[in-house]
């Protein structure tokens, strides 16, 4: 893949911040770095940090800016890289979404203030193909996508990682809240110390090969500790709010984005109760997701939920809440980070998350003779939606990430 450079690195004599900009409190920075274990070769690359070039993925937010600043302060040869992923008019100026105009500007200013090189890479075409179009097609198929996982899987930890390697960097460093720990001679992926910021659900597709090259310096910190570092460094993004939305859906209107990407592809159809009654009509399955209760556009004498979406028949199936509970999940494109081969994991006990906001629950992996993977939930889960991820964790402490897969289908029963 060809990477288009759309911004040059700053000069060695580039100005360090504008008049009136916050100034780094060096003594406080060094005290915090020592307190948080971010001194010396904290990236565990071996030897003097100054002998290692690293690429810091910079989205323009506080987390990635702190990672780059910390690595630079420790003496690593930092090259900041920001991906221009999309451009849709007014959203470029909107705060709270990554990889657009204002955020690119913020990342560049952080690099200039600290004094390390920064590049902006044009990945708009790749992002549209691998993330945005997949988003639209997944919704049209009656599933619920997670574009942030696809972005990590197809762009950041694939294309950007390859670019970093081409530059001769020894590691790609990001601001994700997840821990990478070397145990028994191999790196493992573990949940962040700050449970409220843990991003392990969105990183389940990280491969063992990628994990060898990636580093996540913030995994053992809380968000408050990260912001304290940003303030001590005097970074202009120290008080910047976290990104909340999908970057290319700034107003939360998923259906409008799908219709823009796939004009005329949404088909109207029937809203049907599980008992066969036709309760109303809809303008397209893209307006619904499994587990949805509000906005169904029908009147009924009982609370009803979306139980399933049949995109081929353009049908939305609804029913009572108890119909949402499933016991068996079929997976596709499974990534395994546990010990040994996935083929030998049949019957393994794991904890699984089927939504990013839910805690892991007990489950068992089931592999058939053809290699298909299913998850058997001990107590069942509500609202398990095709298109979402099912992430595996160590069974007892739920600390280690063992991989996961994409939810292809569900069943209310157990093994046939």
C-alpha positions as CSV (number, residue, x, y, z in Angstrom):
1,X,0.0,0.0,0.0
2,X,1.3,3.5,-0.8
3,X,1.2,6.0,2.0
4,X,0.7,9.6,1.0
5,X,2.5,12.2,3.1
6,X,0.5,15.4,3.4
7,X,2.6,17.2,6.0
8,X,6.3,17.6,6.6
9,X,8.2,17.3,9.9
10,X,8.9,20.5,11.8
11,X,12.3,22.0,11.6
12,X,14.8,21.4,14.4
13,X,14.5,25.1,15.2
14,X,10.7,25.1,15.2
15,X,9.2,27.4,17.8
16,X,8.2,25.7,21.0
17,X,4.6,26.9,21.6
18,X,2.9,30.2,21.0
19,X,3.0,33.2,23.2
20,X,0.9,32.6,26.3
21,X,0.8,28.9,25.8
22,X,1.3,26.6,28.8
23,X,4.9,25.9,29.8
24,X,6.2,22.5,30.8
25,X,6.9,22.1,34.5
26,X,10.0,19.9,34.1
27,X,10.4,19.1,37.8
28,X,6.8,18.0,38.1
29,X,7.0,16.0,34.8
30,X,10.0,14.1,36.0
31,X,8.5,13.4,39.4
32,X,5.3,12.1,37.8
33,X,7.3,9.9,35.3
34,X,9.2,8.4,38.2
35,X,6.0,7.8,40.2
36,X,4.3,6.2,37.2
37,X,7.2,4.0,36.2
38,X,7.8,5.8,32.9
39,X,11.5,6.4,33.1
40,X,14.5,4.7,31.4
41,X,13.6,2.0,28.8
42,X,10.0,1.7,29.9
43,X,9.0,0.5,26.5
44,X,11.2,-2.6,27.1
45,X,13.1,-2.3,23.8
46,X,16.5,-3.0,25.4
47,X,19.4,-0.6,26.0
48,X,19.5,3.2,25.8
49,X,16.1,4.7,24.8
50,X,18.1,7.1,22.5
51,X,19.1,4.2,20.3
52,X,15.5,3.4,19.5
53,X,13.2,5.1,16.9
54,X,9.5,4.7,17.7
55,X,6.4,5.9,15.9
56,X,3.7,7.4,18.2
57,X,0.2,7.2,16.7
58,X,-1.2,10.7,17.5
59,X,-5.0,11.2,17.1
60,X,-4.9,14.8,18.5
61,X,-6.4,13.7,21.8
62,X,-4.8,13.9,25.3
63,X,-3.9,10.2,25.6
64,X,-1.9,9.8,22.4
65,X,-0.3,13.3,23.0
66,X,0.9,12.2,26.4
67,X,2.3,9.0,25.1
68,X,4.4,10.9,22.5
69,X,5.5,13.5,25.0
70,X,6.5,10.9,27.6
71,X,8.5,8.8,25.1
72,X,10.2,12.0,23.9
73,X,11.1,13.0,27.5
74,X,12.5,9.5,28.1
75,X,14.9,10.0,25.2
76,X,13.4,7.8,22.5
77,X,13.6,9.0,18.9
78,X,9.9,9.9,18.5
79,X,8.2,10.3,15.2
80,X,4.6,11.4,15.6
81,X,2.1,10.2,13.0
82,X,-1.5,11.3,12.6
83,X,-3.8,9.7,10.1
84,X,-6.2,11.8,8.1
85,X,-9.1,9.4,7.9
86,X,-12.1,11.3,6.7
87,X,-13.3,14.7,5.6
88,X,-17.0,15.6,5.7
89,X,-17.4,19.3,5.9
90,X,-18.6,20.8,9.2
91,X,-17.5,17.8,11.2
92,X,-13.9,18.7,10.6
93,X,-14.2,21.6,13.0
94,X,-16.1,19.5,15.6
95,X,-14.4,18.7,18.8
96,X,-14.7,15.2,20.2
97,X,-14.0,13.2,17.0
98,X,-10.6,12.0,16.1
99,X,-8.5,12.2,12.9
100,X,-10.1,15.3,11.4
101,X,-9.0,18.9,10.9
102,X,-8.8,20.3,14.4
103,X,-7.3,17.1,15.8
104,X,-4.6,17.0,13.2
105,X,-3.8,20.6,14.0
106,X,-3.6,19.8,17.8
107,X,-1.3,16.8,17.2
108,X,1.0,19.0,15.1
109,X,1.1,21.7,17.7
110,X,2.0,19.1,20.4
111,X,4.9,17.8,18.3
112,X,6.1,21.3,17.6
113,X,6.0,22.2,21.3
114,X,7.9,19.1,22.3
115,X,10.3,19.3,19.4
116,X,9.9,16.0,17.6
117,X,9.0,15.2,14.0
118,X,5.3,14.9,13.0
119,X,3.7,13.6,9.9
120,X,0.1,13.5,8.6
121,X,-0.6,10.5,6.4
122,X,-3.5,10.5,4.0
123,X,-5.5,7.3,4.7
124,X,-8.9,8.5,3.6
125,X,-9.3,6.1,0.7
126,X,-8.1,3.1,2.8
127,X,-10.4,4.2,5.7
128,X,-13.4,4.5,3.5
129,X,-12.9,1.1,1.9
130,X,-12.0,-0.9,5.1
131,X,-14.1,0.9,7.7
132,X,-16.9,3.1,6.3
133,X,-18.1,0.8,3.5
134,X,-17.9,-2.2,5.8
135,X,-20.0,-0.2,8.3
136,X,-22.7,0.5,5.7
137,X,-22.7,-3.1,4.4
138,X,-22.9,-4.6,7.9
139,X,-26.0,-2.5,8.8
140,X,-27.6,-3.3,5.5
141,X,-27.1,-7.0,6.2
142,X,-29.1,-6.6,9.4
143,X,-26.1,-6.6,11.8
144,X,-24.6,-4.0,14.1
145,X,-21.0,-3.0,13.3
146,X,-18.2,-1.8,15.5
147,X,-16.1,0.5,13.2
148,X,-13.5,1.3,15.9
149,X,-12.5,-2.4,15.9
150,X,-12.3,-2.4,12.1
151,X,-10.2,0.7,12.2
152,X,-7.7,-0.8,14.6
153,X,-7.7,-4.1,12.7
154,X,-7.5,-2.8,9.2
155,X,-5.8,0.6,9.4
156,X,-4.0,1.4,12.6
157,X,-2.6,-2.0,13.5
158,X,-2.1,-3.0,9.9
159,X,-1.3,-0.2,7.5
160,X,0.1,2.3,10.0
161,X,2.1,-0.5,11.7
162,X,3.6,-1.5,8.3
163,X,4.5,2.2,7.7
164,X,6.3,2.4,11.0
165,X,8.3,-0.7,10.2
166,X,9.2,0.7,6.8
167,X,10.6,3.8,8.6
168,X,12.8,1.5,10.7
169,X,11.0,2.1,14.0
170,X,11.4,-0.4,16.8
171,X,7.8,-0.1,18.0
172,X,4.5,1.5,17.3
173,X,3.2,3.3,20.5
174,X,-0.4,4.2,21.1
175,X,-2.5,5.8,23.7
176,X,-4.9,2.9,24.2
177,X,-5.9,1.9,27.7
178,X,-4.7,-1.7,27.7
179,X,-1.7,-3.5,29.2
180,X,1.0,-5.5,27.3
181,X,2.9,-7.7,29.6
182,X,5.7,-10.2,28.8
183,X,5.1,-13.5,30.7
184,X,6.7,-16.8,30.0
185,X,8.8,-15.2,27.3
186,X,5.9,-13.9,25.2
187,X,3.8,-10.7,25.3
188,X,0.2,-11.0,26.6
189,X,-2.7,-8.6,26.3
190,X,-4.3,-7.7,29.6
191,X,-7.1,-5.3,30.7
192,X,-6.3,-1.8,31.7
193,X,-5.8,-0.9,35.4
194,X,-8.5,1.7,35.0
195,X,-11.6,-0.5,34.5
196,X,-13.6,2.6,33.4
197,X,-11.2,3.3,30.5
198,X,-10.3,-0.3,29.5
199,X,-10.3,-0.7,25.7
200,X,-9.6,-4.4,25.5
201,X,-13.0,-5.1,23.9
202,X,-12.0,-3.0,20.9
203,X,-8.6,-4.6,20.6
204,X,-9.5,-8.3,20.6
205,X,-8.4,-8.6,17.0
206,X,-4.8,-7.7,17.8
207,X,-2.6,-10.6,16.6
208,X,0.3,-12.1,18.4
209,X,2.6,-10.8,15.7
210,X,1.3,-7.3,16.1
211,X,1.6,-7.5,19.8
212,X,5.3,-8.1,19.5
213,X,5.6,-4.6,17.9
214,X,3.0,-2.6,19.8
215,X,3.4,-0.8,23.1
216,X,0.7,0.7,25.3
217,X,2.3,2.9,28.0
218,X,-1.0,4.1,29.5
219,X,-2.4,0.7,30.4
220,X,-1.4,0.9,34.0
221,X,-2.6,4.5,34.5
222,X,-5.9,6.1,35.3
223,X,-7.3,8.9,33.1
224,X,-6.7,11.4,35.9
225,X,-3.0,10.4,36.0
226,X,-2.8,10.8,32.2
227,X,-4.3,14.3,32.4
228,X,-1.9,15.2,35.3
229,X,1.0,14.4,32.9
230,X,-0.6,16.5,30.1
231,X,-0.9,19.4,32.5
232,X,2.7,19.1,33.7
233,X,4.0,18.9,30.1
234,X,1.9,22.0,29.3
235,X,0.2,20.3,26.4
236,X,-2.5,22.3,24.7
237,X,-4.8,19.3,24.7
238,X,-4.6,18.8,28.5
239,X,-8.2,19.7,29.1
240,X,-9.6,18.4,25.8
241,X,-12.7,16.2,26.2
242,X,-12.5,12.6,25.2
243,X,-13.9,11.5,21.9
244,X,-17.4,10.0,22.3
245,X,-18.7,9.3,18.9
246,X,-17.8,7.3,15.8
247,X,-15.6,9.8,14.0
248,X,-17.5,9.7,10.7
249,X,-20.9,9.7,12.4
250,X,-20.6,13.0,14.4
251,X,-24.3,13.5,15.0
252,X,-25.1,9.9,15.9
253,X,-27.3,9.4,12.9
254,X,-26.0,6.0,11.6
255,X,-28.8,5.5,9.1
256,X,-28.1,8.8,7.3
257,X,-24.4,7.7,6.9
258,X,-25.5,4.3,5.5
259,X,-27.9,6.0,3.1
260,X,-25.2,8.4,1.9
261,X,-22.7,5.5,1.3
262,X,-25.3,3.2,-0.2
263,X,-28.0,5.4,-1.8
264,X,-31.4,3.7,-2.3
265,X,-30.3,0.4,-0.7
266,X,-32.5,0.6,2.4
267,X,-35.8,-1.3,1.8
268,X,-39.0,-0.8,3.7
269,X,-40.7,-3.8,5.2
270,X,-42.8,-5.3,8.0
271,X,-42.4,-5.2,11.7
272,X,-43.5,-8.7,12.8
273,X,-44.2,-10.1,16.3
274,X,-42.6,-13.5,17.1
275,X,-46.1,-14.9,17.2
276,X,-46.6,-14.0,13.5
277,X,-48.7,-10.8,13.9
278,X,-47.7,-7.9,11.6
279,X,-47.6,-4.8,13.8
280,X,-46.5,-2.2,11.4
281,X,-44.0,-1.2,8.8
282,X,-40.5,0.3,8.8
283,X,-38.3,2.3,6.4
284,X,-35.3,-0.1,6.5
285,X,-33.6,-2.5,8.9
286,X,-30.7,0.0,9.1
287,X,-32.8,1.9,11.6
288,X,-32.9,-1.0,14.1
289,X,-30.6,-3.1,16.2
290,X,-31.1,-6.2,18.3
291,X,-32.2,-5.3,21.9
292,X,-33.7,-1.9,20.8
293,X,-36.9,-0.9,22.6
294,X,-37.5,2.8,21.9
295,X,-38.3,4.2,18.5
296,X,-39.9,1.1,17.1
297,X,-42.8,3.1,15.6
298,X,-45.5,0.7,16.7
299,X,-48.2,0.7,19.4
300,X,-48.6,-2.5,21.5
301,X,-50.0,-3.4,24.9
302,X,-46.7,-4.8,26.1
303,X,-43.0,-3.6,26.0
304,X,-41.5,-5.0,22.8
305,X,-37.9,-5.3,21.8
306,X,-36.1,-6.0,18.5
307,X,-35.3,-9.7,18.7
308,X,-33.9,-10.3,15.2
309,X,-33.4,-8.5,11.9
310,X,-34.0,-10.4,8.6
311,X,-32.4,-8.2,6.0
312,X,-33.1,-10.5,3.1
313,X,-36.9,-10.3,3.8
314,X,-36.7,-6.7,5.0
315,X,-38.3,-7.8,8.2
316,X,-37.9,-6.6,11.8
317,X,-38.9,-9.2,14.4
318,X,-40.0,-8.0,17.8
319,X,-41.0,-9.8,21.0
320,X,-40.9,-9.7,24.8
321,X,-37.7,-9.1,26.7
322,X,-37.3,-12.8,27.7
323,X,-36.9,-13.6,24.0
324,X,-33.7,-11.6,23.9
325,X,-31.8,-14.1,26.0
326,X,-29.4,-16.4,24.1
327,X,-27.3,-19.3,25.3
328,X,-25.2,-20.1,22.2
329,X,-23.2,-17.7,19.9
330,X,-21.7,-18.6,16.5
331,X,-18.5,-16.7,15.7
332,X,-16.5,-15.9,12.6
333,X,-13.0,-14.6,12.0
334,X,-11.8,-15.6,15.5
335,X,-8.5,-14.3,16.7
336,X,-6.8,-16.5,19.4
337,X,-4.3,-15.1,21.9
338,X,-4.4,-17.9,24.4
339,X,-1.9,-20.6,25.0
340,X,-1.5,-23.2,22.2
341,X,-3.6,-23.4,19.1
342,X,-7.2,-22.5,18.9
343,X,-8.0,-26.0,17.6
344,X,-7.1,-27.3,21.1
345,X,-9.3,-24.9,23.0
346,X,-12.5,-27.0,22.6
347,X,-14.2,-27.1,26.0
348,X,-12.0,-24.3,27.4
349,X,-13.7,-22.1,30.1
350,X,-13.5,-18.4,29.5
351,X,-15.1,-15.1,30.4
352,X,-16.7,-13.4,27.5
353,X,-18.0,-9.9,26.8
354,X,-20.7,-9.4,24.1
355,X,-20.9,-5.6,24.6
356,X,-18.2,-3.2,25.5
357,X,-20.1,-1.9,28.5
358,X,-20.9,-5.3,30.0
359,X,-18.7,-7.2,32.4
360,X,-17.3,-10.6,31.3
361,X,-19.6,-13.6,32.0
362,X,-18.7,-17.3,32.3
363,X,-18.8,-19.3,29.1
364,X,-17.3,-22.4,27.4
365,X,-15.7,-22.5,23.9
366,X,-17.0,-25.1,21.5
367,X,-15.2,-26.1,18.3
368,X,-16.6,-28.5,15.8
369,X,-14.8,-30.9,13.5
370,X,-14.7,-28.2,10.7
371,X,-13.1,-25.6,13.0
372,X,-16.3,-23.5,13.5
373,X,-16.3,-21.7,16.9
374,X,-19.3,-21.3,19.2
375,X,-19.5,-19.9,22.7
376,X,-21.9,-21.5,25.2
377,X,-23.0,-19.0,27.8
378,X,-23.6,-20.5,31.3
379,X,-26.4,-18.1,32.2
380,X,-27.4,-16.6,28.9
381,X,-27.1,-13.0,27.8
382,X,-29.7,-10.5,26.5
383,X,-29.4,-8.5,23.3
384,X,-26.5,-10.3,21.7
385,X,-26.3,-8.7,18.2
386,X,-24.7,-10.1,15.1
387,X,-21.9,-7.8,13.9
388,X,-20.8,-7.1,17.5
389,X,-17.7,-8.7,19.0
390,X,-17.5,-11.6,21.5
391,X,-14.2,-11.1,23.4
392,X,-12.6,-13.9,25.5
393,X,-10.9,-13.4,28.8
394,X,-9.1,-15.6,31.3
395,X,-11.8,-17.5,33.2
396,X,-11.0,-16.7,36.8
397,X,-9.8,-13.1,37.0
398,X,-11.0,-11.9,33.6
399,X,-7.6,-10.1,33.3
400,X,-5.9,-11.6,30.3
401,X,-7.4,-11.1,26.8
402,X,-7.5,-14.4,25.0
403,X,-8.9,-13.1,21.7
404,X,-12.4,-13.1,20.4
405,X,-14.5,-13.1,17.2
406,X,-17.3,-11.5,15.4
407,X,-20.8,-12.6,16.3
408,X,-22.3,-14.3,13.2
409,X,-25.5,-15.7,14.8
410,X,-27.2,-16.7,18.0
411,X,-29.3,-19.5,19.4
412,X,-31.5,-19.6,22.5
413,X,-30.6,-23.3,23.1
414,X,-27.4,-25.2,23.9
415,X,-25.5,-27.8,21.9
416,X,-27.8,-29.8,19.7
